[in-house]
Amino acid sequence: MADGKRVSNDMSLSEKTYSDFRLEVRNKGGHSARPVPNNAIYHLAGALYRLSTFPFPFQLNEVTRAYFQQMAKIEKGEFAADLAKVAEGSEEAMRKVGAMSPPMNAMMRTTCVATQLEAGHATNALPQLAVANVNCRVLPEDSVENVLEQLKKVVADDQVKITTKTNEGRSPASPLRPDILKAFARISDTMRPGVVTVPTMAVGGSDGRYLRVAGIPTYGIQGFFLDRDDVRAHGRDERMPTRSFYEGQTFLYEFVRALSQ
């Protein structure tokens, strides 16, 4: 990242599946002056609370294992040792690292989180409808169908109807080609000496998944050197330094030129 804060340049070889689920509770409602325990909002709130405390199981693949192996060489001290243990498959280390780092936690497991809420129609009426959108990022080895079944078990309330809104399907990982990784590492080190290249799995999503599904290996390159303590992706104030923007264009040009020679 910029000003020496970034010590790695990431290349994405795989990504999670993006999926949305609708949690819906319907109720006959009534007047707010005569409340009853059977409240649509309460049912939904309970379901979301149970979801918030449920961790999907850890699971590594070839790409994420290589990622943690490389990151163990970059970090220092006890954290580096924990990352090395993660790469070896230690669940104890995975729990420890996951608790310390939300981004790394997301690389090791399927995740689901509530992102939108809608409920009620008036301030003086019991809600007849309460809805939540739950966004899940599913590991390549997992499936949306399995996540749906897990959500039903976690919610454990027959008043909460769960339906799949978005299911992009699985996307295979691209191979770890030595020629591509070598060119990526060389240009990274030329532009930012000492920067280590790291193969990674994107916890978000990209158009690259459609190419992978079609059988075309796809590699998502970074090239933008940013401050890792100032990541505002998808925020209303999303930004990057002007210098980083132009560095990214230079990196892409040099990388494509290297591969075409």
Secondary structure, 3 states (H helix, E strand, C coil): CHHHCCCEEEEEEEECEEEEEEEEEECCCEECCCCCCCCHHHHHHHHHHHHHCCCCCECCCHHHHHHHHHHHHHCCHHHHHHHHHHHCCCHHHHHHHHHHCHHHHHHHECEEEEEEEEECCCCCEECCEEEEEEEEEECCCCCHHHHHHHHHHHHCCCCCEEEEEEECCCCCCCCCCHHHHHHHHHHHHHHCCCCEEEEEEECCCCCHHHHHHCCCCCCEECCCCCCCCCCCCCCCCCCCCHHHHHHHHHHHHHHHHHHHC
